[in-house]
Amino acid sequence: MANRKVTTLIVVHVTATPPSRDIGVAEVRAMHKAQGWSDIGYGGLLRRDGRREIGRGLDAVGAHVAGFNSISLGIALVGGINAAGKPEHNATEPQLVALEAWLQELVVQYPQAKICGHRDLSPDRDGDGVIEPGEWMKACPCFDVIPWAVSKGLPGADIKGNWGEIIAIPADTGGTVKVAGPDARLVYLQKLLARTGLQFGPIDGIVGERTASALRLYQEFNGLPQSGAFDEATVKLLRGTFEAKAAA
């Protein structure tokens, strides 16, 4: 699996399981793989008693928050819903103590990283610069991570307007989906590249080796420098070719 090239966010999650289920990475991995994922989505996990477990890997590109996976590490707390399946902040004291200690270590390991909760990365639908409860795509992790982190002397993320514009991306169903974050541009460009007929694996917002190889072929066919990247000339050609057709 690909590793992140940069880590600017550490995102706190919950596993959306009731407090009676004291599960760990093995069980969550099985749950995620049953949904068709290649592995557990989180980099790490904290069990109900505060024990740490490594999931996909701390440096690996995870699958935990759409639009931000290439720049973020996801850490999940086991729990997050009540017996009725409703969102609930039911993290144990050992979990919160362990979370604070782990985050203190991680911000040293990843000095550019700021801390937030999954729901903090929801799109700002009304454009007022504030992610409000009515805009949350999920309740996860069921508590306000940013002020909690700041109260512990940890670097909280400044979500207000720092994550770029929201880009409307054509969905496979024919409608549109809105994705916030730096991955959104790459997802859109991968969709254009896929229309050339070149094969490069999943459209995931990550320029891995397969995407880079497809780009080099496209650039070679079109007489462009073979950078293997979505450079200015390549993006101009892709957009000029396929956006013009869409408009027509």
Summary of the structure (lengths in Angstrom):
residues: 248
radius of gyration: 19.4
end to end distance: 39.2
largest distance: 60.6
contacts: 760
relative contact order: 0.13
helix: 34%
strand: 15%
